Amino acid sequence: MAEATPEFIRIPKSTMEARFLKILRQTGFSEEKAKVCAEVFTANSVDGVYTHGVNRFSRFIKYTREGHILPQNEAVLRHAAGCLEQWDGQSGAGPLNALQCTRRAMDIAGVQGMGCVALAHTNHWMRGGTYGWKAAREGFAFIGWTNTTANMPAWGGLDAKLGNNPLVIAIPFQNDAIVLDMAMSQYSYGALDFYQLKNQQLPVPGGFTKEGVLTTDPTAIRESQRVLPIGYWKGSGLSLLLDMLAAILSGGLSTAGISQQKAETGISQVFIAIDLSKLGNYQSIATALQQIVDDYHQSQPAGKTPVIYPGERVLAVRSENTDQGIPVLKSVWDEIENL
């Protein structure tokens, strides 16, 4: 018997944001913090990153109610050395801490050309691209990453010893940005869950079955807990080094330490901003970027889909979801309505 096709509904942006705001206020967030969190979750959903927007909201509320996220807390400075600062997130809301540290990295860069803020003891930042888009829209190049609980085997291993440690690189372009936002696994666990909810296979293999066979089946990958590192051994190595840098720069927990917690908390993150206006070649940057993109767009497509740069598709999705409403699985929205 064929599985039922999941039902999607369209939720207006204003309706979604208002619902998020109400639940956040009921969960202990101040009006100001609730408003910012609601905006982040809604913006992620508008941009089509449902896995770290509307689909993740219920878990965020669950973690807050269980005491893993402390809504009254925010990040504080612990140590400063030139353009490098170490902050403690004090188990505050991940998106709020990340926005605060992104802002601080930009402020430092505005004075010194480059700013680096390393953050310990924080929570999941949701979509890492949020902070890349923010910095790039204000004229800064941005590099940021986070470690996670152990959820990916090292290349050649069977058990999870690495996090999928998302990395973000953003550059201002025209009136918006070029933003790379990627996990070290071929698919994030949020993406696996999304394909699972839709009863769909992955476009390309994303992990292994319990028998060690590469598969596009998100359920089989979930059962084996063997997601595929990007680039095989290269993604495995990059994940390890990102974890090491996040832990030593912030003075916080590594993936191994996070994995000993009751939930995915105590995360370490790094935010680097570069003020492009400080560069000697600043006036020629826009032209140089346009030349690179123009040449890139001349790529001969392998199929019917044109070659696009990271984040380019977001602009079209953002426009569609703003005009037509955000597509949400009815089961997901029903869960949110019952929070």
FENDA-V730465 format. One record per residue. N is the residue number from 0. SS is DSSP state (H for helix, E for strand, C for the rest). Layout:
BEGIN
N_SS ; N_SS
END
This chain:
BEGIN
0_C ; 1_C ; 2_C ; 3_C ; 4_C ; 5_C ; 6_C ; 7_E ; 8_E ; 9_E ; 10_E ; 11_C ; 12_H ; 13_H ; 14_H ; 15_H ; 16_H ; 17_H ; 18_H ; 19_H ; 20_H ; 21_H ; 22_H ; 23_H ; 24_H ; 25_H ; 26_C ; 27_C ; 28_C ; 29_C ; 30_H ; 31_H ; 32_H ; 33_H ; 34_H ; 35_H ; 36_H ; 37_H ; 38_H ; 39_H ; 40_H ; 41_H ; 42_H ; 43_H ; 44_H ; 45_H ; 46_C ; 47_C ; 48_C ; 49_H ; 50_H ; 51_H ; 52_C ; 53_H ; 54_H ; 55_H ; 56_H ; 57_H ; 58_H ; 59_H ; 60_H ; 61_H ; 62_H ; 63_H ; 64_H ; 65_C ; 66_C ; 67_C ; 68_C ; 69_C ; 70_C ; 71_C ; 72_C ; 73_C ; 74_C ; 75_E ; 76_E ; 77_E ; 78_E ; 79_E ; 80_E ; 81_C ; 82_C ; 83_E ; 84_E ; 85_E ; 86_E ; 87_E ; 88_C ; 89_C ; 90_C ; 91_C ; 92_C ; 93_H ; 94_H ; 95_H ; 96_H ; 97_H ; 98_H ; 99_H ; 100_H ; 101_H ; 102_H ; 103_H ; 104_H ; 105_H ; 106_H ; 107_H ; 108_H ; 109_H ; 110_H ; 111_H ; 112_C ; 113_E ; 114_E ; 115_E ; 116_E ; 117_E ; 118_E ; 119_E ; 120_E ; 121_E ; 122_C ; 123_C ; 124_C ; 125_C ; 126_C ; 127_C ; 128_H ; 129_H ; 130_H ; 131_H ; 132_H ; 133_H ; 134_H ; 135_H ; 136_H ; 137_C ; 138_C ; 139_E ; 140_E ; 141_E ; 142_E ; 143_E ; 144_E ; 145_E ; 146_C ; 147_C ; 148_C ; 149_C ; 150_C ; 151_E ; 152_E ; 153_C ; 154_C ; 155_C ; 156_C ; 157_C ; 158_C ; 159_E ; 160_E ; 161_E ; 162_C ; 163_C ; 164_C ; 165_C ; 166_E ; 167_E ; 168_E ; 169_E ; 170_E ; 171_E ; 172_E ; 173_C ; 174_C ; 175_E ; 176_E ; 177_E ; 178_E ; 179_E ; 180_E ; 181_E ; 182_C ; 183_C ; 184_E ; 185_C ; 186_C ; 187_C ; 188_H ; 189_H ; 190_H ; 191_H ; 192_H ; 193_H ; 194_H ; 195_H ; 196_H ; 197_C ; 198_C ; 199_C ; 200_C ; 201_C ; 202_C ; 203_C ; 204_C ; 205_C ; 206_E ; 207_E ; 208_C ; 209_C ; 210_C ; 211_C ; 212_C ; 213_E ; 214_E ; 215_C ; 216_C ; 217_H ; 218_H ; 219_H ; 220_H ; 221_H ; 222_H ; 223_H ; 224_C ; 225_C ; 226_E ; 227_C ; 228_E ; 229_C ; 230_C ; 231_C ; 232_H ; 233_H ; 234_H ; 235_H ; 236_H ; 237_H ; 238_H ; 239_H ; 240_H ; 241_H ; 242_H ; 243_H ; 244_H ; 245_H ; 246_H ; 247_H ; 248_H ; 249_H ; 250_C ; 251_C ; 252_C ; 253_C ; 254_H ; 255_H ; 256_H ; 257_H ; 258_C ; 259_C ; 260_C ; 261_C ; 262_C ; 263_C ; 264_C ; 265_C ; 266_E ; 267_E ; 268_E ; 269_E ; 270_E ; 271_E ; 272_E ; 273_E ; 274_E ; 275_H ; 276_H ; 277_H ; 278_C ; 279_C ; 280_C ; 281_H ; 282_H ; 283_H ; 284_H ; 285_H ; 286_H ; 287_H ; 288_H ; 289_H ; 290_H ; 291_H ; 292_H ; 293_H ; 294_H ; 295_H ; 296_H ; 297_C ; 298_C ; 299_C ; 300_C ; 301_C ; 302_C ; 303_C ; 304_C ; 305_C ; 306_C ; 307_C ; 308_C ; 309_C ; 310_C ; 311_H ; 312_H ; 313_H ; 314_H ; 315_H ; 316_H ; 317_H ; 318_H ; 319_H ; 320_H ; 321_H ; 322_H ; 323_H ; 324_C ; 325_E ; 326_E ; 327_E ; 328_E ; 329_H ; 330_H ; 331_H ; 332_H ; 333_H ; 334_H ; 335_H ; 336_H ; 337_C ; 338_C
END
